[in-house]
Amino acid sequence: MESTELNWRLLAKRQWPLAVSLTIIALLETGSISTGLGWWQVPGVAVVCVIAVLAPRRPFDATLALAFAVACVALYLRLLGVSIEPHLFWSGAGISMTAAAMATIATLVRDATRVKAVAGTLVVLAGMAFAEVLGWPIVAAREYREWSPDTWNFLIAAGVLLVLSVGTGMYFRARDDERASQLAASVAAAQNAERMALARELHDVVAHYVTAIVVHAQAGQLDREVDVLPSIASSGTEALTAMRRLVGTMRDGSSDGPAASSSLMDDVRALAAESGLPVRLSFDLRDAVPQELARSVLRLVQESLTNTRKHASAVSSVDVSLSSGDGVLHLAVLDDGIASGVPVGGSGGYGLVGMRERAELLGGTFSAGRREPTGWTVRADLPIS
C-alpha cells in the first residue's frame, strides 16, 4: 500500500544515506560469520533493513513489520542454534538490525501522530527485547562462555539508543513543521500579491472603460440628439478585451494584453484623447523609461483620468505632466473640477489604494489630495532603474 504523500523518487532522495549505511554495516557483519548456519541470519537482516528504508511510506505499519521480522529472525536463529557475536551490550540482534530499528523509530516519531509514535516505539522495543531474550541463552551457553551480559549496562545502553532515536525523530519533525510553516507563509504571500495585482489591474483597466460607458450613457440620456452608441460600443469592446486578458492571466499566468509601446508620450496622448477630458500634456523626459515602468505610469495616468471623470464636474482643464531627472520619473495629474458628490457608478474606494501600491512596489512615492480653490492633484515619483 502506497502513501499519497511520498512517492518513490522522493523516498529514494530522502532515504539513500540510510540505505547505504545499513548496507555497509550488514556487509561488515558478514565478516564475523564463521559457520554455515550463521548465514541464515543474512536474509532476515536484509528484510529488516529494507523495512527501515521504506518506513517513511507507512511509518506505523513499518514498525509493526519490523518488530515482527526481528522476532522471526531471533526465533529461527534460536531454533537453529545460531549464535550472534555480542557487540558492546547486545547479543540477540546484530548491529545492522539495531540500527534499522533505531532508524524506524526515528521515522515514526518524525512522521506519525503522537499516539502512533508511542505505540509503534513500544512495539519495536518489544520485538528487540524478544530477540535479546532469545539471544542471551545461546551466547552464554555456547560460543562465548566468558561473556556475561550485565542487565544494568544493557538497560542504560538501550536507553541511550532509544533517546537518540526519539530525539532524532523529534528534531526532524520540528524542522519539517518549521519548513511547512515557512512554505505556507510564502504561498499565502504569493497568493495575496497575485490577488492584489489582479485587483489593481481589474480596477485600473476594466473600471476605466466601464466608467466611460456609464458617462456616455448618461450624456445620451441628457441629450437624445447626441450619438453616443459608437463610443459605448468602443468602450465595451475594450472592456471585454481587458477582461479576457485578466481571465487568461488567472488561468495560465500569461498575459497578452497591450503593454506600453516604445513611446510613453504617445501612449499618454492616446489615453488623454480617449478620456474625453480637456487634457493638457507636458513632457520633459530626459531618460529612457523601461517598459514595465512605462506600463505602470500609464495605469497611474489612466486611473487618475478615470477618477476625474467619476468624481469631478465642471472640469475645464486637466494638466498631465511627465518629467525625469537624476534617475527619477515625476508624474503629476491636476484638474480644476468640483467634487460632484455621488461618483459615476459608485465608488469602491480602491483607486487611490491601488495607485499607492503600484508606486510603492516600484520603490517610489505617491501622494494625492485636494487643490485650492478647486480640483484634485495626483503626484508620483518613481525611480528609473
C-alpha positions in Angstrom: 0.0 0.0 0.0 1.4 3.3 -1.0 1.4 6.6 0.8 -0.1 9.6 -1.1 2.5 11.9 0.4 5.8 10.3 -0.5 6.4 8.9 -4.0 9.3 6.6 -4.8 11.5 9.3 -6.2 11.2 11.4 -3.1 11.7 8.3 -0.9 15.0 7.5 -2.7 16.1 11.1 -2.3 15.4 11.1 1.4 16.5 7.6 2.3 19.6 6.8 0.2 22.0 7.7 3.0 20.3 5.3 5.4 20.2 2.6 2.7 23.9 3.0 2.0 24.8 3.0 5.8 22.8 -0.1 6.6 24.2 -1.9 3.5 27.8 -1.2 4.6 27.1 -2.3 8.2 25.4 -5.5 7.1 28.3 -6.3 4.7 30.8 -5.8 7.5 28.8 -8.0 9.8 29.0 -10.9 7.3 32.8 -11.0 8.0 32.1 -12.3 11.5 30.0 -15.3 10.2 32.2 -18.4 10.6 29.6 -21.3 10.2 27.3 -22.3 7.5 24.3 -21.9 9.8 25.4 -18.4 10.6 24.4 -17.3 7.0 20.8 -17.9 7.9 20.7 -14.5 9.6 21.5 -12.7 6.4 18.0 -12.9 4.8 16.4 -11.7 8.0 18.8 -8.8 8.3 18.1 -7.8 4.7 14.3 -7.8 5.3 14.7 -5.7 8.4 16.9 -3.2 6.7 14.6 -2.9 3.7 11.7 -2.2 6.0 13.6 0.5 7.7 14.4 2.2 4.4 10.8 2.0 3.2 9.4 3.1 6.6 8.6 6.8 5.5 5.8 5.5 3.2 3.9 3.8 6.0 5.7 4.6 9.3 3.3 2.8 11.7 2.9 -0.3 9.5 6.7 -0.4 9.1 7.2 -0.5 12.9 4.8 -3.5 13.2 6.5 -5.3 10.2 10.0 -4.6 11.6 9.1 -5.8 15.1 7.6 -9.0 13.6 10.6 -9.5 11.3 13.1 -9.1 14.2 11.2 -11.6 16.3 11.1 -14.1 13.5 14.8 -13.8 12.8 15.6 -14.3 16.5 13.2 -17.2 16.7 14.5 -19.2 13.8 18.2 -18.5 14.8 17.3 -19.8 18.3 15.7 -22.9 16.8 18.7 -23.5 14.5 21.1 -22.8 17.4 22.9 -20.0 15.7 24.8 -17.7 18.0 25.4 -14.0 17.3 28.7 -12.5 18.4 27.9 -10.0 21.2 28.7 -6.3 20.4 29.1 -4.0 23.3 25.9 -5.0 25.2 23.7 -6.5 22.6 23.6 -10.3 21.9 20.2 -11.0 20.5 20.4 -8.9 17.3 23.1 -7.7 15.0 24.3 -4.1 14.7 22.5 -3.7 11.4 19.2 -4.8 12.9 19.7 -2.5 15.9 20.5 0.4 13.5 17.4 -0.4 11.4 15.2 -0.4 14.5 16.6 3.0 15.6 16.0 4.5 12.1 12.5 3.1 12.0 11.7 4.7 15.4 13.1 8.0 14.3 11.0 7.9 11.1 7.9 7.0 13.2 8.4 9.9 15.6 9.0 12.3 12.7 6.0 11.4 10.5 3.3 9.7 12.6 0.9 11.1 15.2 1.9 11.1 18.8 -0.3 8.1 19.7 1.0 6.0 16.9 4.6 7.1 17.6 4.3 5.9 21.2 2.6 2.7 20.3 4.9 1.9 17.4 8.0 2.6 19.6 6.8 0.2 22.2 6.2 -2.5 19.6 9.7 -2.1 18.2 11.1 -2.2 21.8 9.1 -5.4 22.5 10.5 -7.0 19.3 14.1 -6.1 20.2 13.6 -7.3 23.8 12.2 -10.6 22.5 15.3 -11.0 20.3 17.5 -10.3 23.2 15.8 -12.8 25.5 16.3 -15.5 22.9 19.8 -14.4 22.1 21.3 -14.5 25.6 21.0 -18.2 26.3 22.7 -19.0 23.0 25.6 -16.7 23.7 26.0 -17.7 27.3 25.7 -21.4 26.8 27.8 -21.9 23.6 30.3 -19.7 21.8 31.1 -17.0 24.3 31.2 -18.6 27.8 33.3 -15.9 29.2 30.9 -13.1 28.2 28.3 -12.4 30.8 25.8 -9.6 29.9 25.2 -7.1 32.6 21.5 -6.1 33.0 22.1 -2.6 34.1 24.6 -1.9 31.3 22.2 -3.3 28.8 19.3 -1.1 30.1 21.5 2.0 30.1 22.8 1.4 26.6 19.4 0.6 25.3 18.0 3.7 26.9 20.7 5.8 25.2 19.9 4.4 21.8 16.2 4.9 22.4 16.8 8.6 23.3 19.0 9.0 20.2 16.3 7.5 18.0 13.4 9.5 19.5 15.5 12.7 19.7 16.5 12.4 16.0 12.8 11.9 15.0 11.7 14.9 17.1 14.4 17.1 15.6 13.4 16.3 12.0 9.7 16.7 12.9 10.4 20.2 14.3 12.4 21.0 11.2 9.6 19.7 8.9 7.0 21.7 10.8 9.1 24.9 10.5 9.6 24.3 6.8 5.9 23.7 6.3 5.1 26.9 8.1 7.6 28.9 6.0 6.2 27.3 2.8 2.6 28.1 3.8 3.6 31.7 4.6 5.4 32.0 1.3 2.4 30.6 -0.6 0.0 32.9 1.2 2.1 35.9 0.5 2.4 34.9 -3.2 -1.3 34.4 -3.4 -2.0 37.7 -1.8 0.4 39.5 -4.1 -1.3 37.9 -7.1 -4.7 38.8 -5.9 -3.7 42.4 -5.2 -2.1 42.6 -8.7 -5.2 41.3 -10.3 -7.4 43.6 -8.2 -5.3 46.6 -9.3 -5.5 45.5 -13.0 -9.2 45.0 -12.8 -9.8 48.4 -11.1 -7.4 50.3 -13.3 -8.3 48.9 -16.7 -11.8 47.5 -16.7 -13.3 50.2 -14.4 -11.8 52.8 -16.8 -13.8 51.5 -19.7 -17.0 50.8 -17.7 -16.9 54.4 -16.4 -16.7 55.6 -20.0 -19.7 53.5 -20.9 -21.7 55.0 -17.9 -20.6 58.6 -18.7 -21.6 58.3 -22.4 -24.9 56.6 -21.5 -25.7 59.5 -19.1 -24.8 62.0 -21.8 -27.2 60.3 -24.2 -30.0 60.5 -21.6 -29.5 64.2 -21.2 -29.2 64.9 -24.9 -31.1 62.5 -27.2 -29.6 64.0 -30.3 -26.0 63.0 -29.3 -25.0 59.7 -30.9 -23.2 58.0 -28.0 -23.6 54.4 -29.3 -20.2 54.2 -31.1 -18.4 55.4 -28.0 -20.3 53.0 -25.8 -19.6 50.1 -28.2 -15.9 51.0 -28.4 -15.6 51.2 -24.6 -17.5 47.9 -24.2 -15.1 46.2 -26.7 -12.1 47.4 -24.8 -13.6 46.3 -21.5 -14.2 42.8 -22.9 -10.6 42.6 -24.2 -9.3 43.6 -20.8 -11.5 41.1 -19.1 -10.3 38.3 -21.4 -6.7 39.3 -20.7 -7.3 39.1 -16.9 -9.0 35.7 -17.2 -6.1 34.4 -19.2 -3.7 35.7 -16.6 -5.6 33.9 -13.8 -5.9 30.6 -15.7 -2.4 30.1 -17.1 -0.3 33.1 -15.8 0.1 34.5 -19.3 -0.9 38.0 -20.3 -1.2 39.0 -23.9 -2.8 42.4 -23.2 -1.4 45.7 -24.6 1.8 46.8 -23.0 3.5 50.1 -23.2 4.7 50.9 -26.6 8.2 52.3 -27.4 6.9 55.8 -26.9 5.5 56.6 -23.5 4.5 60.1 -24.6 2.4 58.6 -27.5 0.7 56.2 -25.1 -0.2 59.1 -22.7 -1.5 61.1 -25.7 -3.8 58.2 -26.6 -5.1 57.9 -23.1 -5.8 61.7 -23.0 -7.7 61.6 -26.3 -9.7 58.5 -25.2 -10.7 60.1 -21.9 -12.8 62.8 -23.5 -11.4 65.4 -21.0 -9.8 68.7 -21.7 -6.3 67.4 -21.1 -3.1 69.5 -21.5 0.1 67.5 -21.7 3.6 68.4 -20.7 6.6 66.2 -21.3 10.2 66.6 -20.3 11.6 63.1 -20.4 15.4 63.1 -20.4 15.9 59.4 -19.5 14.8 56.2 -21.2 11.8 54.7 -19.4 11.7 50.9 -19.1 8.7 49.1 -20.4 7.5 47.8 -17.1 7.8 51.3 -15.5 6.0 52.8 -18.5 3.2 50.4 -18.2 2.7 51.3 -14.5 2.9 55.0 -15.4 0.1 54.5 -18.0 -2.0 52.8 -15.3 -1.5 55.7 -12.9 -2.5 58.2 -15.6 -5.4 56.1 -16.7 -6.8 55.8 -13.1 -6.2 59.5 -12.4 -8.3 60.5 -15.5 -10.9 57.9 -14.6 -11.2 59.4 -11.1 -11.6 62.9 -12.6 -14.5 61.6 -14.8 -16.1 59.9 -11.9 -15.7 62.3 -9.1 -15.5 65.8 -10.7 -17.8 68.1 -12.6 -17.3 71.3 -14.4 -13.8 70.3 -15.4 -12.2 72.9 -17.7 -8.7 71.6 -17.7 -6.6 68.5 -16.7 -2.9 69.0 -16.6 -0.8 65.9 -17.1 3.0 66.3 -16.8 5.8 63.8 -17.2 9.4 64.7 -16.5 12.6 62.9 -15.4 15.8 63.8 -13.9 18.5 62.3 -11.7 17.1 58.8 -12.4 13.6 59.6 -11.1 10.4 59.9 -13.2 7.9 62.6 -12.0 4.2 62.3 -12.8 1.6 64.9 -11.9 -2.1 65.0 -12.8 -4.0 68.1 -11.8 -7.6 69.0 -12.5 -9.8 72.0 -11.6 -13.1 70.1 -11.2 -15.6 70.4 -8.5 -16.4 67.4 -6.4 -19.7 66.0 -7.8 -21.0 64.2 -4.7 -22.0 60.7 -5.7 -19.5 59.4 -8.3 -20.5 57.8 -11.5 -21.3 54.1 -10.9 -20.5 54.5 -7.2 -17.0 54.3 -5.6 -15.3 51.1 -4.5 -12.7 53.2 -2.6 -9.7 51.3 -4.1 -8.5 53.7 -6.8 -6.0 55.6 -4.6 -5.1 52.5 -2.7 -4.2 50.7 -5.9 -2.2 53.7 -7.2 -0.2 54.0 -4.0 0.5 50.2 -4.1 1.8 50.5 -7.6 4.1 53.3 -6.7 5.4 51.6 -3.6 6.1 48.3 -5.4 8.3 50.3 -7.8 10.2 51.9 -4.9 8.6 55.3 -5.4 6.3 57.7 -3.6 2.7 58.7 -4.1 0.5 61.5 -2.9 -3.0 62.7 -3.7 -5.2 65.5 -2.4 -7.4 68.4 -3.0 -6.2 71.6 -4.7 -7.2 75.2 -3.8 -9.6 76.6 -4.6 -11.0 73.5 -6.5 -9.6 70.4 -8.1 -7.5 67.4 -7.3 -3.8 66.6 -7.5 -2.1 63.3 -8.0 1.7 63.0 -7.9 4.1 60.1 -8.1 7.9 60.0 -8.1 9.2 56.7 -9.5 12.9 55.6 -9.7 14.0 54.7 -13.2 16.0 51.5 -12.9 
